[in-house]
Each structure stands twice: as C-alpha cells, then as structure tokens.
Amino acid sequence: MNRRLSGQARFSEDDLIAALRRLLSADAPGVHVGVGDDAAVVDLGRHPAVVTTDLLVEGVHFRRGATSAHDLGYKAIAVNVSDVAAMGGSPRYGTVGLGLRTGDEAPFVMELYGGMLEAAEEYGLSVVGGDLSRADRVVIAVTLVGEVARGHAVTRAGATPGDRIVVTGALGAAAGGLRLAQSDPSEVTESLGTDWARELAASLDRPVARVGEGQSLAQAGATAMMDISDGLSTDLPRLCAESGVGARIRRAALPVAPALHDLQKVLGTDPFDLALHGGEDYELLVTMPAEAVEPALRKLGERYGTSLAEIGEITEAPGEVILVDDDGGEGPLERRGWDHFGG
Amino acid sequence: MNRRLSGQARFSEDDLIAALRRLLSADAPGVHVGVGDDAAVVDLGRHPAVVTTDLLVEGVHFRRGATSAHDLGYKAIAVNVSDVAAMGGSPRYGTVGLGLRTGDEAPFVMELYGGMLEAAEEYGLSVVGGDLSRADRVVIAVTLVGEVARGHAVTRAGATPGDRIVVTGALGAAAGGLRLAQSDPSEVTESLGTDWARELAASLDRPVARVGEGQSLAQAGATAMMDISDGLSTDLPRLCAESGVGARIRRAALPVAPALHDLQKVLGTDPFDLALHGGEDYELLVTMPAEAVEPALRKLGERYGTSLAEIGEITEAPGEVILVDDDGGEGPLERRGWDHFGG
C-alpha cells in the first residue's frame, strides 16, 4: 500500500475526491452507492440505509460570534439532513463528534446541543452517540444514518439527455445573508430590522432541508438529485460529470430569492449572480423527464408549499454546462462556487 | 431551548458527557442504546444496527511525524472497530470526515486512506463516504455502522454483584510504546531494534480490535462490556458507574504485557502501573457470571488465540472501585487515565 498522487502537490476538493474514489472503488457487498454522492446507500440486514457525514470547522464554515451556538448546532444537523434528503431518504439517527477548546465551554456546548436537538426534533431523528475531544478550534462532525425505500435512492448519476432540470424553492438567499453579515454596518443599519433582511439572515443561519420534497421527487421520477450546498454553478457541473451529460440552463429562469432584490438596492449585488454562485441554499437540484415536471410541481406545492422551478435541460455533451443569458446569448457557465482547497 | 450548565465553568469529559446524556435522554423509537456507551444500538428497518464515532485530532491524539500517515489511517479505523466490538457487533460500513491544511497534502491523504483501507479490509468493512474540509490541524472523524445479533448487544450497564471481571489479551503495551517513543533517544538506542520494543511500538501504532472475541464473549454470557481506551483505572469506574455497582480487582492478576518487563530494565517504568493506567490498549473489559469464565476462556483461546484474564469481581458498593495490592492490602483505585478536559 503505497499509492501516491505522484507529483501532484496542490489539488482541488474535486481532484482529491476523485483520487479517493479510485482508491475506494472496490465493489463491496451491500454497497449500492459509495463515496462521491450526497450520501452512501448500503444494505443493513436486508434493509437499505443512507449514511452521510459533514465536517464543520470554526473559521472555515462558521465564526464564533457571527452565529449563535444554538443556530450553529441547528445548522450542523440540518445540512446533513439535506444530504439524506438529496438521496430521497429520511434521517433516523445521528452521531456528533465534537472538538472543543480546553475548559470553560460548557454553556457553549449545551447551547450547541440545544440547537442540534431542535433540528433533530424537527426532522424526526435521534442523536444517539458521539465523541468529545480537545481541539484548538471548534470542530463538529455530524454523521446521520437514515432509511430509504428500496429502489428509490436517487444518485447524481442518472441524468439523461432531454431530462428537465428543476430546483426547489429559491436560490441565493444564504449568500445574500452572508453578504449582509459581512458588509460594513453603516451601510446596512436601516436594513437590519426589515423582513427581507431577517429572511436572508435566517436562510444562512437556519437552512431548511427538503426531506419530504426529496421523497416526493424520487417517487415522481427524479433521475438524478443532489442538494445545492456549494452553489449551482459548482454543483450542476458535478451532477453532469457524474451522469456523463451536459446541461443548458437559462439565467432568466433561476428562482431568485425575492429578498435579493431588496439587498440589491442597498448593496448593489446582482440577485442572479448570488442565485447562480451562492452556496448553502440546500435546495434540491433535480433532473426528471419533461412529463414528470408538472405533476411534481403540483405535488410539492400542495403537500409542502414548496415551489419547483424548471431552469433548463440536460444535453448530450459530457461536462458542457451552458448558461443562456437574458438576451439569448449563451456561453459556458463560469464556476464560481466554494472549493475548500481551491482558495 | 436554553438549558445551561449554570455556573459550571470547567468540566471533565465525564461531567460533560453526563450533562449531554441528560439533554439527550428522551426515549426515542428504535433507540436501544443511546449516548454514553461505546456505540449506539438502533433499529434500522427492523434490524439492529451499531453506530459509533471517534474524533482524532492532531496534537491531541497523534503528532505528525511521530506516526506514519498509513498507521494513523489504520488506527483511526481500528479504534472505531473496537467500539463496535465492545458492543458484541461487527462493523460493516464507515465514513470519514477529514480536516486538512490547505494545499500540498495529497500524498499524506492518500497514505492515510491506504492505512484506512488496510484496516477496513482486515475488519471486513467498506468505507462508503466522507467529507473533506480545510482545517489548521488534521482532524479525522470516523463513523462506523455495524450489525449486531438481536438481543446480543452488550452495554456497560449490566454488571451484577458477584460477576467476575475479565480482560482480553494484555494491558499496558500501548502505554509502553508511548513511553518508548517519548523517551530520550540516547536512553533507548540499544532497545529500538529489539523484538519487545517493536512489539510495544506496534501496540501503540496498530492496535488490534477484538471483534470475534467481543461476539464470543457476548454469546458466552457477558453482562457488561467495553473497550479499554483510556486505561483500566479510568474505564473500570465508568463501567461500574453505568451498572450501579462497585469492583474489586487484584493488581497481581493484571495481564501485564510481557514486553513491559524489558522496558522496565531500560526506563525503570513499573509494568503494573502501565497496565493499570495506560490507555489505548483496546482490549475488552468484560463482566460475566463466575461459571461463564472458564468456557469463555477456552473458546477465546481455541478460536482466536486470545487470552482472557480474570482480574477481580463486581461488588455491591456503587462506584467503589478497590485495588488489592500484592501484599493483600487494599485501597481505592486511583484514577490516572486520560481525560480530554481534565488536563
């Protein structure tokens, strides 16, 4: 065992994941979906289970002070629930590995767990275990185990040319909340009490995982599904790469979060840019046959009050992701989302 | 949700775990064993599953340079396998959350995964997922999901007065390996090539998880079981606390790792002290009725070549853990193992 990425000194997150997938590619009994999707799907007993892990690191994913410990705990659970949702599964159990600084953090830990428990209750899962360690930054590793109906797990790999591309809810709100939080206080004083500003902040701090929607979409014929955590312009190419297809999306069709128009008046930020490139929305990005879109749209509206926007279609050209502009001009979609190692 | 540990500014790891258990104590459907044991036991479908998480933090659990990346990966998996073994379960799937410094770590990561895969193969599990994040120290969060025969999960809570206390294998070797690694090189130059020194180093770097032994002991009538990760003098009181019992152990009965006698000649370290207080042995600490010991001992020897030592018995006095000295004198067992927050 001495496999090296020879000569490769720097790497992007996707490069590294690709290398690890080659390393981990051995077909193992009971493994339906392994490394590289939102979550793994495995057989336990003869029952399919969904397993996913996310790591939140202080200074990378959050800053102490910018978020309350309660919201941080809530979010740590919700983003993992979103990964289970993106497979069409439902979360059941969670474990929490927690790295803490030495001493005097008990109130912080209890508030953090308070937030985790609120999210756990909301999404119907139980926190059943964990591990504590000293660390010099707060590190939160959440793993969820969930269930999925046999044959109904939806990976990133099933998109077919001609499929429509749909997105739940609205995009860009979390990125808008982040801009608001990072902007000069004097610029935004008058905005902070408004409904739209609160809405953007909530999108960032208390993301909503689309569990019921994911299951509905799986039943409605979704061919591929993932959650948008790093931004549409990063995540859509990932889905295309997994499926060996291309995509064409229309900028004008993006479901821009309405509050971004208010934000634009204050900070000048382009709502469509935030919707395209902003991460942490945790909406579902889904492909499905054209005829499945309308029934799915109706079902999501009736059952969950969640909108579904058709933003484009899958094409044959592998890896080619095209953005059609408002004036009909088109070009390759620029990838400007979050990469942990790309800088 | 605003529960605080009022007024408590500093806390030990056990204090914090106790507080979290109160917070997480809600009886949830499908949860047989929750927070506080080696692993959780939950129902998935109608099949019992074992779930466990461990966090390894650079500078706390390991130092770069002191361990090879390969051994580190191996150990990260093995210590989690040990938690599954301590419930009487067998590991099936693993996820790995990995925090890394920015840039140039690809060879490190690939070697780390090489070690993980070696352990995964050895213990018959598949690494099916994970997450990568930037961090300023290496952080490894491993979660394993395993299986356990219905009704055969063994917690820490079932020890009964009169039960015998037994331990698999030998104790103190990992602590001996650590002493050796941390000692002045000039003191140990002549020892480093010897078999006993290599044995101690291997105990530290490549721990053995007792999976088959755990299942055998569960079937043989184990009433309580845990793995010894923080040292017998720390872990036995934990088992007693969970079971609401006390214990009396005999110093002379401890299965001291033979190589510790060689180490004593070089460094003067007391073998019995290392066996009592040294952590990271990952042997199983088990209680069982007196009549079950002999058959269990025979079975472990025949099937796995693993020894089983009877070191004492469970008593009625809750929380009272007594050490009987070689001369027959006795006193409370001093707790000198590892506490992540106790300093």
Interface residues (C-beta under 8 A of the other chain):
Chain A: M1 N2 R3 R4 L5 Q8 A9 R10 F11 E13 D15 L16 I17 A19 L20 L23 L24 A26 A28 G30 V31 V33 G34 V35 D37 A39 A40 V42 L44 G45 R46 H47 A49 V51 T52 T53 D54 L55 L56 V57 G59 V60 H61 H70 R92 Y93 T95 V96 G97 L98 G99 L100 T102 G103 D104 A106 P107 V109 M110 E111 Y113 G114 G115 L117 E118 S126 V127 V128 G129 G130 D131 L132 S133 R134 A135 D136 R137 V139 A141 T143 V145 E147 H340 F341 G343
Chain B: M1 N2 R3 R4 L5 Q8 A9 R10 F11 E13 D15 L16 I17 A19 L20 L23 L24 A26 A28 G30 V31 V33 G34 V35 D37 A39 A40 V42 L44 G45 R46 H47 A49 V51 T52 T53 D54 L55 L56 V57 G59 V60 H61 H70 R92 Y93 T95 V96 G97 L98 G99 L100 T102 G103 D104 A106 P107 V109 M110 E111 Y113 G114 G115 L117 E118 S126 V127 V128 G129 G130 D131 L132 S133 R134 A135 D136 R137 V139 A141 T143 V145 E147 H340 F341 G343
